[in-house]
Amino acid sequence: MQIRSISADDTLQLRRDVLYPGHSLDAVKVEDDENGLHFGVFEGGELVTVVSLFLGRGTAQFRKLATTPAAQGKGFGKAILAHLTSICSNENISLLWCNARDTAVSFYDKLGYTKNGDFFIKDGISFIRMEYQVNRPMTSKKFEIIPAIDIIDGKCVRLTQGDYNQQKIYNEHPLEVAKEFEDLGVKRLHLVDLDGAKKGAVVNWKVLENIAGKTNLITDFGGGIKTDKDIDIVFECGAALATIGSVAVKNPEIFFSWVNKYSADKIFLGADVKEEMIAVGGWLETTSLSVFDFLKSNIAAGVTNIFCTDIAKDGLLQGPSTDLYKKILEQFPAINFVASGGVSNIGDVAALQEIGCSGAIIGKAIYEGKISLNELKTFL
């Protein structure tokens, strides 16, 4: 999937075929089309979605969002609206709106749009104005505490900066740890197969199966997911989301195929970062790809659930990379962004919520007693 700028004329045929079949191309032109910004989503070189954006003072309207019937339900509309939201944020526009057909209201509801006014009829079609606050108050975002359980040889461990030679065993029974979190009121769990990450194939799937089968935790699972077989195993064993990192960098084609097959809601994209550049291979290799370019291309492909780990911070209990996360959130305000690495006390957690993160993955700070379970309760 690619999102590109196109001309107004490039939008007309798809506009007509989807929204006004039987009309002429001239009939579907919009007043001031020449002053709009026009975008298309391309899949396999084919134009599958179009939309036109008109910027005003503090507000922006998008019009004629259309997706070919064969491509509907695959996240293309959601991806292009996230693209428009990012543009509005960069232009300091606070309100994005459209006149939505009554048949599309549920689609916009799911994306956080709200109705304004009453339904009205135009050309025999029922419409209502739908609005989205681009820069919502940060406190309105749901914030989740996501404890991490890292697995080696079936045991709960923690590494320091990804170094397998610096590991500490906290509990030989990960299910006991997961149940303790669940009893506290935690809803999410971040489960990492460190053996799988090292081997390049899922290893500790039985731990996942045990936790998924004996708790109600929403568990994401990562480590060693490299092939279609690996991701199938992960979902068959009960993961709610598959955590993907290096594959999205080294083999984006297969990664995007998973996004399309399972939907973006089932994918948790991990961005490991060193000095704002993407790192892969167990953090041993720093690429020339900036985290911002990496996120931009993946968000354009429909990815919405993202976490970022600054490897200079992970496992050191020296505080998270709040400034980096601020920059990411300013550029991509529409994503579900989770901070990972460096959390050392409950104040760090509050700071991450304050800047607009959707959640925080916390590991060593809990296991080392830097954050008490009672302190966590204030965020649950």
PyMOL commands that set and color helices and strands:
alter all, ss='L'
color gray80, all
select helices_A, chain A and resi 8-19+26-28+33-35+69-71+76-90+102-110+138-140+174-184+194-199+205-214+228-236+246-250+252-262+264-266+291-300+322-331+346-354+364-367+373-377
alter helices_A, ss='H'
color red, helices_A
select strands_A, chain A and resi 2-6+37-43+46-55+59-67+95-101+114-122+125-133+144-152+155-160+163-171+188-193+218-222+241-244+267-274+277-280+285-290+305-310+336-340+359-362
alter strands_A, ss='S'
color yellow, strands_A
deselect
rebuild
show_as cartoon
